[in-house]
Structure formats: C-alpha cells, structure tokens
Amino acid sequence: MTDKKIILSTTGSREEAQKIAHSLVERKLAACVNIVGPIESVYRWQGAVETSEEFLLVIKTTGAACERVRDLIRLLHSYELPECIQLSIEDGLPQYLEWIGESVE
C-alpha cells in the first residue's frame, strides 16, 4: 500500500469541474485531475430519486493533502453536499506514484 490517494467528486458543469481541477493543481494539492463526462448520475436526494448530467473529477493526491483537498472542494463547489470520496492506491507504477508525491505539497 502507498500513501497516494484518489479522490472522486462530481460537479454539475464542465466549467465548475475545470475551476476545481485547476485550483487543486495550481495550489499543489493534486498532481493531476481527470475530468470525465458528461456522465449520467442516478441518486436519492431529499427522499426522491433524481437523474442528472454531471462531470466526474478523478483527483490524484497524497494522504497528507486529502483534508485540504476536501476543504477546497467544499469551498468552491456549488452543491449543498458535494461528493468527496477518498480511495487508497494500493500499488502502481513506482515512477508515477513518485511523481504524485513530488507534485503535491
């Protein structure tokens, strides 16, 4: 296992996804953010099943930066309750994992 993490979040627009992605990388909280989409999300919100078009952020970072990533997402995000799920990276190409560590402060 490594100290590297992937954080997933979704946004309601490409522009919001780009704003969050650029902010994370510029502030050295993420080495890379992939923006995937549009995707279709089906979810339960306030007792109703909803469907919406969203954009998925795949954020590569370190364990030490996760709290700051989460804080910035909450600050910049338009959703009342933004998705922010952290996944551990078990293994990977050593040079790529090293690059993540070097890119994040």
C-alpha positions in Angstrom: 0.0 0.0 0.0 1.1 3.6 -0.7 0.3 7.0 0.8 -1.2 8.0 -2.5 -4.9 8.6 -2.8 -7.6 9.1 -5.4 -10.5 11.4 -4.5 -13.7 11.3 -6.5 -16.1 14.2 -6.8 -18.8 15.2 -9.3 -19.9 18.6 -10.5 -23.0 19.9 -12.4 -21.0 21.6 -15.2 -17.7 21.3 -17.1 -16.9 24.8 -16.1 -17.2 24.0 -12.4 -15.1 20.9 -12.8 -12.4 22.8 -14.6 -12.4 25.5 -11.9 -12.0 23.0 -9.1 -9.4 20.9 -11.1 -7.2 24.0 -11.9 -7.4 25.2 -8.3 -6.3 21.9 -6.9 -3.3 21.5 -9.3 -2.3 25.2 -9.1 -2.3 25.0 -5.2 -0.2 21.8 -5.4 -3.0 19.8 -3.7 -3.2 17.4 -6.6 -0.7 16.1 -9.1 -3.4 15.6 -11.7 -7.2 15.8 -12.0 -9.0 14.0 -14.8 -12.4 15.4 -15.8 -14.7 12.7 -17.2 -18.0 13.3 -18.7 -20.6 14.2 -19.1 -21.9 11.2 -17.2 -25.4 10.3 -16.0 -25.9 10.1 -12.3 -28.9 8.5 -10.6 -29.2 9.2 -6.9 -31.5 9.7 -4.0 -31.8 13.2 -2.7 -34.2 14.5 -0.1 -36.4 11.5 -0.5 -36.7 11.5 -4.3 -34.8 9.6 -7.0 -33.1 12.1 -9.2 -31.2 11.9 -12.5 -28.7 14.5 -13.7 -25.8 15.1 -16.0 -22.6 15.5 -14.1 -18.8 15.6 -14.6 -16.6 13.3 -12.6 -13.3 14.5 -11.1 -10.6 11.9 -10.5 -8.1 13.6 -8.3 -4.6 12.1 -7.7 -3.1 13.3 -4.4 -1.4 12.2 -1.2 -2.8 11.1 2.1 -1.3 14.2 3.7 -3.2 16.5 1.3 -6.6 14.9 1.5 -8.1 17.1 4.2 -7.0 20.2 2.3 -8.4 18.8 -1.0 -11.7 18.2 0.8 -11.8 21.7 2.3 -11.1 23.3 -1.1 -13.8 21.2 -2.8 -16.4 22.3 -0.2 -15.3 26.0 -0.6 -15.5 26.1 -4.4 -18.4 23.6 -5.0 -21.9 24.8 -5.8 -23.6 21.7 -4.4 -25.1 21.7 -0.9 -23.4 18.3 -0.3 -20.6 17.6 -2.8 -19.3 14.1 -3.3 -15.9 13.7 -1.9 -14.8 10.1 -1.6 -11.2 9.0 -0.9 -9.8 5.8 -2.2 -6.4 4.3 -1.4 -4.0 3.5 -4.2 -2.7 0.0 -3.3 0.0 -0.1 -5.9 1.1 1.4 -9.2 4.0 2.2 -11.5 6.6 3.4 -9.0 7.7 6.3 -11.1 4.1 7.5 -11.4 3.5 7.3 -7.7 6.7 9.1 -7.1 5.6 11.9 -9.5 2.3 12.3 -7.5 4.4 12.7 -4.3 6.7 15.2 -5.9 3.8 17.2 -7.3 1.8 17.6 -4.1 2.9 19.7 -1.1 
